[in-house]
Amino acid sequence: MWALRMNCIAARIALKWHEDPISWFSSYGNANWEFDQNGLVKRRIASIYDLPINEGDRKYYWPLGRRPDDHPGLSVLVL
């Protein structure tokens, strides 16, 4: 996360995902969110680059959910 102010968040994003068991992608970018008084997203602005990768190029290997505390973060992985 780059910035957090009242109802706004700015963050750097790096994720891996797949459309099927074979087609993997890596996505990198920046996103900004603004929330309304109920905590719902009021506005989202994002610039994200999707790049096809081989499954062996994945850097994240954990079950769905929060990144484990002992897994390297974006800066350590140079992302």
Steps between C-alpha positions, in 0.01 A plus 500: 500500500640839403251728670200490729299813572153512653291329229772445235764232440778491239679168450750321281362171366684182400306178454496172311181346364376252245208459259536122494753254646750580225465874416675702775540879516695749706339838569683809627385854550359771722150548631314772687176443688260753651229375738160644594374549857380134508843365407396408145722581204392835358777530240782277379776613267759242397778451252583129483722316251418131434780279367467132402747280694593135533373332816863453606545879506250541784640654819199447726405153623250500787130419538240768434518773763749731665870472413684301770717719727816308410454540120715774334317823416498700176820694576696184584374335180594818307147555367 
